[in-house]
Amino acid sequence: MQTMIQAARGAALVSKSGLNEAAPAEYLQLSETGAMSWVRDPNAATAFPSMRDATRMAIRLPASLRAYGLRRDVEVTLNQLH
């Protein structure tokens, strides 16, 4: 589980949709104790080692969150452009 906590490197993130299209993207951040929080900075989010791991975590969350896995490199690049 140590690789899931490290946010410096990883292949994928878990993101959730806002209630409307204008809401900014939020990304899952796991603490060392397993507590979950949502952050707007993809660099601060928990980086999962693969899309499979990120997707697995996303589908374990409540359906009302509409969470899904995303490639980390794309999200970080798009965030830097804004």
HUNORGI-V185476 format. One record per run of one state. SS is the DSSP state (alpha for helix, beta for strand, coil for the rest). FROM is the first residue (numbers start at 1). LEN is the number of residues. If there is no record, write none. Layout:
# HUNORGI-V185476
ss-><SS:SS>
from-><FROM:FROM>
len-><LEN:LEN>
This chain:
# HUNORGI-V185476
ss-><coil:alpha:coil:beta:coil:beta:coil:beta:coil:beta:coil:alpha:coil:alpha:coil:beta:alpha:coil>
from-><1:2:6:12:17:26:31:36:40:48:49:51:61:63:66:67:72:82>
len-><1:4:6:5:9:5:5:4:8:1:2:10:2:3:1:5:10:1>
